[in-house]
Amino acid sequence: MKIESKTVHWGDRKKVGGFTPVTTPIYTAASYVYDSMDQLDRVFDLQEQGPSYARYDNPTRNALEEVMRELEGGAGAIACASGMIAIHTAILAALLDRPKRVLAANMMYGATTSMLMKIFDPLGVETTQVDPCDLAAFEKALNETKPGCVIVETIANPLLRVPALDKIAQLCRKADAPLIVDNTFATPLLVRPLELGANIVCHSVTKYLAGHGDVLGGVIVSDAANFDTIRTLSRTMGPVLGPFESYLTMRGIKTLGLRFERQCSNANQVAAWLAKHQAVERVYFPGLPAHPDAEAVGRLFPANQCSGLVAFEIKGADKPKIFKFMESLKMVVRATSLGDVHTMILYPAMASHRDLSPKHRERLGIHENLVRMSIGIEAIEDILADLDQALAI
Ligand SMILES: *Cc1c(COP(=O)(O)O)cnc(C)c1O
């Protein structure tokens, strides 16, 4: 079955009693009763599948985990209450019986970098940052630091660089360091990191997967070697997603293929249009021929699809000018997040990369005149018209 069909069908239609609901209901029960104590005993022991207590299993959440496991091609999945707690749990699991060292991409979601620096570091987990798009530097850092795990993003925040994930995975295998990939920006429609040799995939389902701006959630999908540890951690700590959010996420995933196709095609057009606009200094978009990682993009992504994110710099703009531009937008939503059906815009220096010092941002190339858009499913004419009138102000 093709992945677009799996998004529609997977996880649902479990028989309850004598009938089968077409979609999975929202199960709110905190605990579950079995006729025989022997059966409950087997369920507690994971010898038999079934819910016993909501921190361990919930049928609505399990349905979402099933579709995500299938979409990413993993051995198991855990749906979590946020993208951040999914990443946190994945790193904890990877490091549990390995050296307490992380090798991390130097360009990542701001909160992921903050988590490594402000939570893991004081606990004795040392992080080394490296440019994942510089394979020689990456291999050197890998060999020098001998990390307990490596973490990178498929499409890096916020300048949309695309590391050669297949080659990175190969190097990590050789170094025996599990590779965690944050696949939020790409979705499994673009890249399935486990198929390329990664070990654990995380998503913020808040973004493309749920897709409608009404859910906070995350998911971990893992290979067989790491899943038991992840599940044990999850059962102990309870980072799990609630049944209502699980339901909404699953409902969102059913239209992921359609939404993403439109978002990708709209983004291609917005990027090409911005690149020719006289008020625009520079456009960052993996689909542009001049993109520094064009080779990896061509090898890893399907033709003409590179997700719906477009970043760009406005000529000579300082913070007040950027604020004025953003306030002039009439349809595009000024809000933090991405992957929703509506087109959104954010100012990385104030939002996703707020926690970094101005110097650190500048070093990463996140300039004061940079904005990042997530292109929605609206008519392309309306998106371009809104940008055009705001850029003219
Ligand atoms: C949003 C995001 C996160 C964090 O997810 P939450 O659901 O907000 O906790 C992590 N990584 C990336 C790439 C994101 O875009």
The ligand as an ORCA input file, in Angstrom:
! r2SCAN-3c Opt
* xyz 0 1
  C       7.773     22.539     17.112
  C       8.995     21.732     16.988
  C       9.468     20.991     18.072
  C       8.801     21.014     19.422
  O       7.525     20.470     19.375
  P       6.351     20.872     20.388
  O       5.202     20.087     19.882
  O       6.172     22.354     20.294
  O       6.802     20.468     21.747
  C      10.615     20.235     17.882
  N      11.254     20.208     16.700
  C      10.822     20.907     15.634
  C      11.568     20.813     14.362
  C       9.689     21.698     15.736
  O       9.271     22.403     14.697
*
